[in-house]
Amino acid sequence: MTTSETQLSILFLEFSRKKLLDQYWPRMSSCVASLTDEQIWWRPNDACNSIGNLLLHLNGNVTQWMICSFNRLEDDRNRPVEFNQREQIAGKILLDRLDKTMQKAAEVLARLTPEELAATYHIQGYTVSGLDAIYQVVEHFGMHYGQVLYIHKMLRAEDLGFHRDLNATGRAP
């Protein structure tokens, strides 16, 4: 790899880590921690997911796409179970499980090489590069992060305050 390709790989991994582990996960975790188990498992109708289902789903996705793939581990994910869960699992348990998964994801992001980003992986029936896999996880997590925050705001009718610094001018200070 050229120096510029290595530098781009480093920038990509740093930005991915920042979004996933320094922004999305801590904000979502604090948001969910403020909810009751009933709120975590609330759904407006059967076509919608609860926050509990989304946490199970994110745990499965990060494990499959990032941890199993880059560690060359057996992938035994059962994706439909994540959405079919109806019995309440305590929010603390869900957050603890996902926190452990996110710590493993942080370890993966900290050690990946440019060669691993360029390598081919077979994940969930798809053939992708390592870069594709990381991008999929960050983008996918961000989408469900937004859903969780939206559900929280619907249930609690409160601003989470994540962007208060932009309220005055629309720009970061």
C-alpha positions in Angstrom: 0.0 0.0 0.0 1.1 3.5 -0.7 1.6 6.1 2.1 -1.5 8.0 1.0 -3.6 4.7 1.1 -2.3 4.0 4.6 -3.1 7.5 5.7 -6.6 7.3 4.2 -7.2 3.9 6.0 -6.1 5.5 9.3 -8.4 8.5 8.8 -11.3 6.2 7.9 -10.8 4.0 10.9 -10.4 7.0 13.2 -13.6 8.6 11.9 -15.5 5.3 12.1 -14.4 4.8 15.7 -15.4 8.4 16.6 -18.9 8.1 15.1 -19.6 4.7 16.4 -17.9 4.6 19.8 -17.6 8.3 20.8 -20.9 9.6 19.6 -23.6 7.1 18.7 -23.1 4.5 21.4 -22.6 6.7 24.4 -25.5 8.9 23.5 -27.8 6.0 22.8 -26.7 4.2 25.9 -27.5 7.2 28.1 -30.8 7.7 26.3 -31.9 4.1 26.8 -30.7 4.1 30.5 -33.2 6.8 31.3 -36.1 4.6 30.1 -38.2 2.0 32.0 -38.2 -1.6 30.7 -41.8 -1.0 29.6 -40.7 2.0 27.6 -37.8 0.1 26.1 -40.2 -2.6 24.9 -43.0 -0.3 23.8 -44.0 -0.4 20.1 -46.8 1.6 18.5 -47.9 -1.4 16.4 -46.6 -4.8 15.2 -44.9 -3.3 12.1 -42.6 -1.3 14.3 -39.6 -2.3 16.4 -39.2 -1.6 20.1 -36.0 -0.1 21.4 -35.4 -3.5 22.9 -35.5 -5.2 19.5 -33.3 -2.6 18.1 -30.7 -3.1 20.8 -30.8 -6.9 20.1 -30.5 -6.2 16.4 -27.5 -3.9 16.8 -25.7 -6.3 19.0 -26.2 -9.0 16.3 -25.2 -6.7 13.5 -22.0 -5.4 15.1 -21.0 -9.0 16.2 -21.6 -10.5 12.7 -20.2 -7.7 10.5 -17.3 -6.5 12.6 -16.3 -8.9 15.4 -16.9 -12.3 13.7 -15.7 -11.2 10.3 -12.4 -9.5 11.3 -11.6 -12.1 13.9 -12.5 -14.9 11.5 -14.9 -16.4 14.0 -17.9 -18.6 13.4 -21.0 -16.6 12.7 -24.0 -18.1 14.4 -26.3 -15.1 14.3 -30.1 -15.7 14.1 -31.3 -12.3 12.8 -35.0 -13.1 12.9 -34.9 -13.8 16.7 -33.7 -10.2 17.2 -37.0 -8.9 15.8 -39.3 -11.6 17.1 -38.3 -11.1 20.8 -41.4 -10.1 22.7 -40.6 -11.1 26.2 -39.0 -8.2 28.0 -35.3 -8.4 28.7 -34.2 -5.8 31.3 -32.8 -2.6 29.8 -29.7 -2.9 31.9 -29.0 -6.4 30.6 -29.5 -5.2 27.0 -27.1 -2.3 27.5 -24.5 -4.4 29.2 -24.5 -6.9 26.4 -24.2 -4.3 23.7 -21.5 -2.5 25.7 -19.4 -5.6 25.7 -19.9 -5.9 22.0 -19.0 -2.3 21.5 -15.8 -2.8 23.5 -14.9 -5.8 21.2 -15.7 -3.6 18.2 -13.3 -0.9 19.6 -10.6 -3.5 19.8 -11.1 -4.5 16.2 -11.1 -0.9 15.0 -7.9 -0.2 16.9 -6.0 -3.0 15.3 -7.2 -3.2 11.7 -4.6 -2.7 9.0 -5.0 -1.2 5.5 -4.7 -4.8 4.1 -7.6 -6.0 6.2 -9.7 -3.1 5.0 -8.9 -4.1 1.4 -9.4 -7.9 2.0 -12.5 -9.8 1.0 -15.0 -11.1 3.6 -18.2 -13.2 3.3 -20.8 -11.8 5.6 -24.5 -12.5 5.8 -24.4 -13.9 2.3 -22.6 -10.9 0.8 -19.0 -10.7 -0.5 -17.6 -7.4 0.7 -14.3 -5.6 1.5 -13.3 -4.8 5.0 -14.0 -1.2 4.3 -17.5 -2.1 3.2 -18.1 -4.0 6.4 -17.0 -1.2 8.7 -19.0 1.3 6.7 -22.0 -0.9 6.9 -21.8 -1.2 10.7 -21.3 2.6 11.2 -24.1 3.5 8.8 -26.5 0.8 10.1 -25.8 1.8 13.7 -26.4 5.4 12.9 -29.8 4.7 11.3 -31.0 2.7 14.4 -29.4 5.3 16.7 -31.7 7.8 15.2 -34.7 5.6 15.6 -33.9 5.0 19.3 -33.6 8.7 19.9 -36.8 9.4 18.1 -38.7 6.8 20.2 -37.2 8.3 23.3 -38.4 11.8 22.4 -41.9 10.5 21.6 -42.1 8.7 25.0 -40.4 11.3 27.2 -41.2 14.6 25.2 -37.8 16.0 26.1 -34.8 17.3 24.2 -31.8 15.1 24.6 -29.5 18.1 24.4 -26.9 16.5 22.1 -26.7 19.6 19.9 -27.3 22.5 22.3 -24.0 24.1 21.3 -25.5 24.6 17.8 -28.7 26.4 19.0 -27.2 29.9 19.0 -25.5 30.1 15.6 -26.0 26.8 13.9 -22.3 26.3 14.1 -20.0 24.5 16.6 -18.3 26.9 19.0 
